[in-house]
Amino acid sequence: MTSVALIVLDTLRKDAFDRHFQWLPGTNFENAYAPSHYTVPSHASLFTGLYPSETGTNANSHQFTPPNPPLARRLQIEGLETHAFSANVQISRQFGWDQGFDRYSGSWNSKHANATDDIFEWNAFIREHRDEGPQRYVKAFWSCLSGECDTIPSLKHGLEIKYRTHTVSDSGAQEALSYVRGTDFADDAFLFMNLMEAHGPYRPPEEYRTVEFDEMPGFAESVQEEPIDQTDAETIRQAYDDSVRYLSEKYEDIFAELRDEFDYVITLADHGENLGENGIWGHGLGLYPELTHVPLSIWGMGGRKTRAETVSLIDVHRTILEMVGVNDDRHESRGRDLRSPVDHEPQLTEYLGLNMWREQKLEAAEKADEFATYDRELYGIATADNYYGYEDFDERFVESGTTTLESPRDRMEELVDDLTRRENADEIDVSDSVMESLEDLGYA
């Protein structure tokens, strides 16, 4: 059999990839598109080979309940040893993403979401007793010892939180490197990793910071009428670039380990990031090309190459199955095997509304107008010759590039009509610590 590593560099823009990842060997797909603007739906497509609306997992439903056995389960059934390391709290055991993995772990900031132990809620306790001064730490320690949690894992996690808060500014890449170096992978193995260094709040280790800022803009700044000051905007963009530069250097070390262990290493971004284009910040709104045009590189197919076909992250699912010799006919994956040239088939992108955490905040604030404006379905289409057209919130169809299609919008609507939609799964309650992590990342 064959061993494959799938590495998601969360929130990495294509232009930032081109600037900082020139060292990365392999086949680079210049016209790769994410099926959505957001972490959850894009990962659902990676693991199923379907569009987000067909998986039942999207911005409004974070619980991963795929209609067919997901990628890791398929590989596990075929006898591969399956591993996962996720620094993203949204892609965690909490939401069902561990299906099919023999081992599923994560970094300090996703510890609660990936824990199999009952870990004490340190951050929630300390926040609740913040008015009690240093004494609250003693109370937290005693509550941990005397409570019903699993004591040893809880104490270890408390030390990890303190260590991270006071000495390290890393979203998990260093832990990911240690994970790879410390794991004895089988000859037939699959590894999935999600690294968060390019994701907000754009705070790499101090030696990589060339600018400082108070708070990164997000949803509120995107929908307000007053634009962000140009100087502040440039500072935020530079902070993002500093973060990507750090990610690149750290991933170079990780990649060096992976290429010694795996036959194929697939590197991609699940989506990009808006940095003030069209007045939008972050990746919570719309189908702008800054969000959907993503890097995709496959090492293990011989030499350094560049390919121009229009492809989708949906293709990664079938590509991995074919790499390890698994036929996917009975599971109706929409993807194609990217190891060989593929036709320039139009690829769809989907925006299925505001994420559920943002929806709850707007409803609580009684901001019905903002909710109605942004909680809607939008679609886009990517075709040959670097063409991309997409619907925006002003009900326009925005186009760039050229296409041989007579009416790309009509073709897009045909693709939308062909979708086999699946109902959203019921949501689950999340712990205070998981919610805090979601808030830190700007999701809630």
C-alpha positions as CSV (number, residue, x, y, z in Angstrom):
1,M,0.0,0.0,0.0
2,T,0.9,3.7,0.1
3,S,1.3,6.3,2.9
4,V,-0.3,9.7,2.6
5,A,-0.1,12.9,4.6
6,L,-2.8,15.6,4.2
7,I,-1.8,18.9,5.7
8,V,-4.2,21.8,5.9
9,L,-2.6,25.2,6.4
10,D,-5.7,26.9,7.8
11,T,-6.5,30.4,6.4
12,L,-3.5,30.6,4.0
13,R,-4.2,33.0,1.1
14,K,-2.9,32.0,-2.4
15,D,-0.9,35.1,-2.8
16,A,0.7,34.7,0.6
17,F,1.6,31.1,-0.3
18,D,3.2,32.2,-3.5
19,R,5.4,34.7,-1.5
20,H,6.5,32.5,1.3
21,F,6.3,28.9,0.2
22,Q,8.6,28.9,-2.9
23,W,10.7,26.3,-1.1
24,L,7.9,23.7,-1.2
25,P,8.6,21.0,-3.8
26,G,6.0,19.1,-5.7
27,T,3.2,19.7,-8.2
28,N,1.6,23.1,-7.6
29,F,-2.0,23.6,-8.8
30,E,-2.3,27.3,-9.8
31,N,-6.1,27.3,-10.1
32,A,-7.4,25.4,-7.1
33,Y,-10.6,26.4,-5.4
34,A,-12.1,25.7,-2.0
35,P,-15.7,24.7,-2.1
36,S,-16.6,27.2,0.6
37,H,-15.2,30.2,2.5
38,Y,-15.0,28.6,5.9
39,T,-13.1,25.9,7.8
40,V,-16.0,23.5,8.6
41,P,-17.6,23.1,5.1
42,S,-14.2,22.9,3.4
43,H,-13.1,20.1,5.7
44,A,-16.4,18.3,5.2
45,S,-15.7,18.3,1.4
46,L,-12.1,17.1,1.9
47,F,-13.3,14.2,3.9
48,T,-16.2,13.2,1.7
49,G,-15.6,14.4,-1.9
50,L,-18.9,16.2,-1.9
51,Y,-20.0,19.8,-1.8
52,P,-20.7,21.2,1.6
53,S,-24.5,21.3,1.1
54,E,-24.4,17.6,0.3
55,T,-22.6,16.7,3.6
56,G,-25.0,18.3,6.1
57,T,-22.0,20.0,7.6
58,N,-21.5,23.7,7.0
59,A,-21.4,27.1,8.7
60,N,-24.8,26.5,10.3
61,S,-24.1,22.9,11.4
62,H,-20.7,22.2,12.7
63,Q,-21.3,18.6,13.7
64,F,-19.7,16.2,11.2
65,T,-22.3,13.6,10.2
66,P,-21.3,12.6,6.7
67,P,-23.7,10.6,4.5
68,N,-21.0,8.0,3.7
69,P,-18.0,6.7,5.6
70,P,-15.6,9.6,5.6
71,L,-12.1,9.5,4.2
72,A,-10.3,8.2,7.3
73,R,-12.8,5.5,7.9
74,R,-12.4,4.3,4.3
75,L,-8.7,4.1,4.7
76,Q,-9.0,2.5,8.1
77,I,-11.2,-0.2,6.7
78,E,-8.5,-0.8,4.0
79,G,-6.0,-1.5,6.7
80,L,-4.2,1.9,6.9
81,E,-3.1,3.2,10.3
82,T,-4.8,6.6,10.7
83,H,-3.5,9.6,12.6
84,A,-4.7,13.2,13.1
85,F,-3.4,16.3,14.8
86,S,-5.7,19.3,14.7
87,A,-4.9,22.7,16.2
88,N,-8.4,24.0,15.2
89,V,-11.0,23.6,17.9
90,Q,-13.7,23.3,15.2
91,I,-12.0,20.3,13.6
92,S,-12.0,18.2,16.8
93,R,-13.5,15.2,18.6
94,Q,-16.1,17.6,20.0
95,F,-17.7,17.9,16.6
96,G,-17.2,14.4,15.4
97,W,-14.1,14.8,13.2
98,D,-12.3,11.9,14.8
99,Q,-14.3,9.3,12.8
100,G,-12.0,6.7,11.4
101,F,-8.9,7.8,13.2
102,D,-6.9,5.4,15.3
103,R,-5.3,8.4,17.0
104,Y,-6.7,11.9,17.2
105,S,-4.9,14.7,19.1
106,G,-4.3,18.4,18.9
107,S,-2.5,21.4,20.3
108,W,-2.9,23.2,23.6
109,N,-5.7,25.4,22.2
110,S,-7.9,22.4,21.1
111,K,-7.1,20.2,24.1
112,H,-10.6,20.3,25.6
113,A,-12.3,19.7,22.2
114,N,-10.1,16.7,21.6
115,A,-9.9,15.3,25.1
116,T,-11.1,11.8,25.9
117,D,-10.6,12.6,29.6
118,D,-12.8,14.8,31.8
119,I,-10.5,17.8,32.0
120,F,-11.0,20.6,34.5
121,E,-12.3,23.9,33.0
122,W,-9.4,26.1,34.1
123,N,-10.1,29.2,31.9
124,A,-13.8,29.2,32.7
125,F,-13.2,28.9,36.5
126,I,-10.5,31.6,36.6
127,R,-12.7,33.9,34.4
128,E,-15.7,33.4,36.7
129,H,-13.5,34.3,39.8
130,R,-11.5,37.1,38.1
131,D,-12.5,39.6,40.8
132,E,-10.9,37.6,43.5
133,G,-7.3,38.4,42.5
134,P,-4.4,35.8,42.7
135,Q,-6.5,33.8,45.2
136,R,-8.6,32.5,42.3
137,Y,-5.6,30.4,41.1
138,V,-5.4,28.7,44.5
139,K,-9.2,28.0,44.4
140,A,-8.9,26.7,40.8
141,F,-6.1,24.3,41.9
142,W,-8.2,23.0,44.8
143,S,-11.3,22.7,42.7
144,C,-9.3,20.6,40.2
145,L,-8.0,18.3,43.0
146,S,-11.3,17.9,44.8
147,G,-13.6,17.8,41.8
148,E,-14.9,14.9,39.6
149,C,-12.5,15.6,36.7
150,D,-9.6,13.4,35.7
151,T,-6.9,14.9,38.0
152,I,-3.6,14.2,36.2
153,P,-4.7,15.2,32.7
154,S,-6.3,18.3,34.2
155,L,-3.2,19.4,36.0
156,K,-1.1,18.8,32.9
157,H,-3.5,20.9,30.8
158,G,-3.3,23.7,33.5
159,L,0.4,23.8,33.1
160,E,0.1,23.8,29.3
161,I,-2.2,26.8,29.5
162,K,0.1,28.7,31.8
163,Y,3.1,27.8,29.6
164,R,1.4,29.0,26.5
165,T,0.1,32.2,28.1
166,H,3.3,33.4,29.5
167,T,6.1,32.1,27.3
168,V,5.0,31.0,23.8
169,S,3.1,32.5,20.9
170,D,2.4,29.5,18.7
171,S,-0.9,28.1,17.6
172,G,0.4,24.5,17.6
173,A,3.0,24.2,14.9
174,Q,5.8,23.4,17.3
175,E,3.6,20.7,18.9
176,A,2.8,19.4,15.5
177,L,6.5,19.1,14.7
178,S,7.0,17.2,18.0
179,Y,4.1,15.0,17.1
180,V,5.5,14.0,13.8
181,R,9.0,13.4,15.2
182,G,7.7,11.4,18.1
183,T,5.3,9.1,16.1
184,D,6.4,5.8,14.7
185,F,4.2,5.7,11.5
186,A,3.4,2.4,9.9
187,D,4.4,1.8,6.3
188,D,0.7,2.1,5.4
189,A,-0.4,5.2,7.1
190,F,-2.6,8.2,6.7
191,L,-1.9,11.5,8.6
192,F,-4.2,14.5,8.7
193,M,-3.0,17.8,10.2
194,N,-4.5,21.2,10.6
195,L,-2.1,24.1,11.4
196,M,-3.4,27.4,12.5
197,E,-0.5,29.9,12.3
198,A,-2.0,31.9,9.5
199,H,-5.3,32.2,11.3
200,G,-6.2,35.2,13.5
201,P,-5.3,36.7,15.8
202,Y,-2.1,37.0,13.7
203,R,0.3,36.9,16.6
204,P,3.4,34.8,15.7
205,P,6.3,34.5,18.1
206,E,7.8,37.9,19.0
207,E,10.9,37.5,16.9
208,Y,8.7,37.3,13.8
209,R,6.6,40.3,14.6
210,T,7.3,43.5,12.7
211,V,4.2,45.3,13.9
212,E,1.9,45.4,16.9
213,F,-1.8,46.0,17.0
214,D,-4.6,45.8,19.6
215,E,-7.3,43.7,18.0
216,M,-7.8,42.2,14.5
217,P,-10.9,43.3,12.6
218,G,-13.6,40.8,11.8
219,F,-17.4,40.6,11.3
220,A,-18.3,43.9,13.0
221,E,-15.7,45.9,11.1
222,S,-16.8,44.3,7.8
223,V,-20.5,45.3,8.2
224,Q,-20.0,48.8,9.7
225,E,-20.2,51.9,7.5
226,E,-17.0,53.5,8.7
227,P,-13.9,51.9,7.0
228,I,-10.8,51.0,9.0
229,D,-8.1,53.6,9.0
230,Q,-5.6,52.9,6.2
231,T,-2.6,52.8,8.5
232,D,-4.3,50.4,10.8
233,A,-5.3,48.3,7.8
234,E,-1.7,48.0,6.6
235,T,-0.6,47.1,10.1
236,I,-3.1,44.2,10.1
237,R,-2.0,43.0,6.7
238,Q,1.6,43.0,7.8
239,A,0.7,41.1,10.9
240,Y,-0.9,38.4,8.8
241,D,2.2,38.3,6.6
242,D,4.4,37.9,9.6
243,S,2.2,35.0,10.7
244,V,2.5,33.3,7.3
245,R,6.3,33.8,7.3
246,Y,6.5,32.0,10.6
247,L,4.2,29.3,9.3
248,S,6.4,28.8,6.3
249,E,9.5,28.4,8.3
250,K,7.9,26.0,10.8
251,Y,6.2,24.0,8.1
252,E,9.5,23.6,6.3
253,D,10.8,21.7,9.3
254,I,7.6,19.6,9.5
255,F,7.6,18.9,5.7
256,A,11.2,17.6,6.0
257,E,10.1,15.0,8.5
258,L,7.0,14.1,6.5
259,R,8.8,13.5,3.2
260,D,10.9,10.9,5.0
261,E,7.9,9.1,6.3
262,F,5.2,9.3,3.6
263,D,5.0,8.5,-0.1
264,Y,2.7,11.5,-0.8
265,V,2.4,14.8,1.1
266,I,-0.6,17.0,0.1
267,T,-0.4,20.6,1.3
268,L,-3.4,23.0,0.9
269,A,-5.4,25.7,2.5
270,D,-9.0,25.1,3.4
271,H,-9.8,28.8,2.5
272,G,-8.1,32.1,2.3
273,E,-8.7,35.4,4.1
274,N,-10.1,38.8,3.3
275,L,-7.7,41.6,4.4
276,G,-9.9,44.6,3.7
277,E,-10.7,43.9,0.1
278,N,-14.3,45.1,-0.6
279,G,-14.2,46.3,3.0
280,I,-14.4,42.7,4.3
281,W,-12.1,41.2,6.9
282,G,-11.6,37.6,8.0
283,H,-13.4,34.6,6.3
284,G,-16.9,34.7,7.7
285,L,-18.6,36.4,4.8
286,G,-19.0,35.8,1.1
287,L,-17.3,34.0,-1.7
288,Y,-14.6,36.5,-2.6
289,P,-11.7,35.1,-4.6
290,E,-9.4,36.0,-1.7
291,L,-11.3,33.3,0.2
292,T,-11.9,30.6,-2.5
293,H,-8.7,30.7,-4.6
294,V,-6.4,28.5,-2.5
295,P,-3.0,26.9,-2.6
296,L,-2.8,23.1,-3.4
297,S,0.4,21.2,-3.8
298,I,1.1,17.5,-4.0
299,W,4.6,16.1,-3.3
300,G,5.3,12.5,-4.5
301,M,4.3,12.8,-8.1
302,G,7.8,13.4,-9.4
303,G,9.7,16.7,-9.7
304,R,8.6,20.3,-9.4
305,K,5.7,21.1,-11.7
306,T,3.0,23.6,-12.2
307,R,-0.5,22.7,-13.5
308,A,-3.1,25.1,-14.7
309,E,-6.3,23.0,-14.7
310,T,-9.2,24.3,-12.7
311,V,-9.6,22.0,-9.7
312,S,-11.3,21.8,-6.4
313,L,-10.4,20.6,-2.9
314,I,-13.2,18.1,-3.5
315,D,-10.8,16.4,-5.8
316,V,-8.4,15.6,-2.9
317,H,-10.8,12.9,-1.5
318,R,-10.7,10.7,-4.6
319,T,-7.0,11.4,-5.2
320,I,-6.1,10.0,-1.8
321,L,-8.3,7.0,-2.3
322,E,-6.7,6.3,-5.6
323,M,-3.2,6.8,-4.2
324,V,-3.8,3.9,-1.8
325,G,-5.6,1.7,-4.3
326,V,-9.2,2.2,-3.1
327,N,-11.9,2.4,-5.8
328,D,-14.6,5.0,-4.9
329,D,-17.3,4.1,-7.4
330,R,-19.9,3.0,-4.9
331,H,-19.6,6.1,-2.7
332,E,-20.3,8.7,-5.5
333,S,-17.5,11.1,-4.7
334,R,-17.6,14.1,-7.0
335,G,-13.8,14.3,-7.1
336,R,-11.2,13.4,-9.7
337,D,-7.8,11.8,-9.4
338,L,-5.3,14.7,-9.6
339,R,-2.3,12.5,-10.3
340,S,-3.1,12.7,-14.0
341,P,-4.3,15.7,-16.1
342,V,-8.0,16.5,-15.7
343,D,-10.4,18.4,-17.8
344,H,-11.3,22.0,-17.0
345,E,-14.7,21.1,-15.5
346,P,-16.4,24.1,-13.8
347,Q,-16.1,24.0,-10.0
348,L,-18.8,25.3,-7.7
349,T,-18.3,27.4,-4.5
350,E,-20.9,27.7,-1.8
351,Y,-21.7,30.3,0.9
352,L,-24.5,28.8,3.1
353,G,-25.0,31.6,5.5
354,L,-23.5,32.9,8.7
355,N,-21.9,30.5,11.1
356,M,-24.1,29.4,13.9
357,W,-22.1,31.2,16.6
358,R,-22.4,34.5,14.8
359,E,-26.1,33.9,14.2
360,Q,-26.7,33.4,17.9
361,K,-24.9,36.7,18.7
362,L,-26.9,38.7,16.2
363,E,-30.2,37.2,17.4
364,A,-29.3,38.0,21.0
365,A,-28.4,41.6,20.0
366,E,-31.7,41.9,18.1
367,K,-29.9,42.9,14.9
368,A,-32.4,41.5,12.5
369,D,-31.3,43.6,9.5
370,E,-27.7,42.4,9.7
371,F,-28.8,38.8,10.1
372,A,-31.1,39.0,7.0
373,T,-28.4,40.6,4.9
374,Y,-25.7,38.1,5.5
375,D,-27.5,34.9,6.3
376,R,-28.3,33.8,2.8
377,E,-27.1,31.4,0.2
378,L,-24.6,32.5,-2.4
379,Y,-22.8,30.6,-5.1
380,G,-19.8,31.0,-7.4
381,I,-18.2,29.2,-10.3
382,A,-14.6,28.7,-11.4
383,T,-13.7,27.6,-14.9
384,A,-10.7,27.5,-17.3
385,D,-8.5,30.5,-18.1
386,N,-8.6,31.6,-14.4
387,Y,-12.2,32.7,-14.6
388,Y,-14.2,33.1,-11.4
389,G,-17.7,34.5,-11.0
390,Y,-19.6,34.8,-7.8
391,E,-22.7,36.3,-6.2
392,D,-22.3,39.0,-3.6
393,F,-24.5,40.5,-0.9
394,D,-25.7,43.3,-3.2
395,E,-27.2,40.7,-5.5
396,R,-24.6,41.2,-8.2
397,F,-22.7,38.6,-10.2
398,V,-19.0,39.6,-10.0
399,E,-16.7,38.2,-12.7
400,S,-12.9,38.1,-13.4
401,G,-10.9,36.4,-16.0
402,T,-12.2,34.9,-19.3
403,T,-14.3,31.8,-20.1
404,T,-15.5,29.9,-23.1
405,L,-18.8,29.3,-21.4
406,E,-21.6,31.3,-23.0
407,S,-23.3,32.0,-19.7
408,P,-21.2,31.0,-16.7
409,R,-24.0,32.1,-14.3
410,D,-26.5,29.8,-16.0
411,R,-23.9,26.9,-15.8
412,M,-23.5,27.7,-12.1
413,E,-27.2,27.5,-11.5
414,E,-27.3,24.1,-13.3
415,L,-24.6,22.9,-10.9
416,V,-26.6,24.2,-7.9
417,D,-29.7,22.4,-9.2
418,D,-27.7,19.2,-9.4
419,L,-26.8,19.2,-5.7
420,T,-28.2,16.5,-3.5
421,R,-28.8,18.5,-0.4
422,R,-28.6,17.0,3.0
423,E,-30.3,18.3,6.2
424,N,-28.2,19.9,8.9
425,A,-27.3,17.7,11.9
426,D,-28.6,18.5,15.4
427,E,-26.0,20.6,17.2
428,I,-24.4,19.7,20.5
429,D,-23.7,21.8,23.6
430,V,-20.1,22.9,23.9
431,S,-18.1,23.5,27.1
432,D,-17.1,26.9,28.3
433,S,-13.5,26.2,27.3
434,V,-14.4,25.3,23.8
435,M,-16.7,28.4,23.5
436,E,-13.8,30.5,24.7
437,S,-11.5,29.1,22.1
438,L,-14.2,29.8,19.4
439,E,-14.4,33.4,20.7
440,D,-10.6,33.8,20.6
441,L,-10.6,32.7,17.0
442,G,-13.3,35.2,16.1
443,Y,-16.0,32.6,15.4
444,A,-18.3,33.6,18.3
